[in-house]
């Protein structure tokens, strides 16, 4: 399917690996030029070069921390009013409610709520002026079904979801859509970290921890960054212009809900 976005310019944050990289690759395959961001310059440049070589698109890189005001300013300056914005940032660590301090919550909000909002505020005016734009926020399945050990993530991402619910309907008359993708367990560094938590808690090896977590997914496997990126590219396409303010689960059926 032609997604109708060849030649568009897309900004994808935290995209040197994992789900962000999956999204960047899928958008490049659709013909988008990219601005890619991550904190680690070496990994970011390797990912960008691989995309240039494989897809022949223009790729600019911005090595900085997207959760900071300075980082956001640098990204927005180099991205120069993109047509497509995909926001992403690593999730906060797991823990217990009794362990988290105010500073822990502030860090989670900065990364998983306030950073995406700042980027949207920076990109939306030009999208509105052009009469076309796509925003996709990578959040979490925990927005639909909270995960007890991920209370910091549950809280921050739920706040972003509320912001998108209202804002998406304000910008939709201008040809701009905002939607959220809610990943379940995908084969990324984040999954490996959470596998390690199961290993430590249960005294089992990595293969057993992974098998136990896969058994909770009806698809009986972890998702892949390519699975995720393909859906992201579609939501950014010309075919998704009537999709506004939605929260799309990509979790292999793990969240047991009717709607």
Buried (B, 14 or more C-beta within 10 A) or exposed (E): EEBBBEEBBBBBBBBBBBBBBBBBBBBBBBBBBBBBBBBEEEBBBEBBEBBBEEBEBEBBBBBBBBBBEEBBEBBBEBBEBBBBBBBBBBBBBBBEEEEBEEEBBEBBBBBBBBBBBBBBEBBBBBBBEEEBBBBBBBBBBBBBBBEEBBBBBBBBBBBBBEBBBEBBEEBBEBBBBBBBBBBBBBBBEBBEEBBEBBBEEEEBEEEBBBEEBBEEBEBEBBBBBBBBBBBBBBBBBEBBBEBBBBBBBBBBEBBEEEE
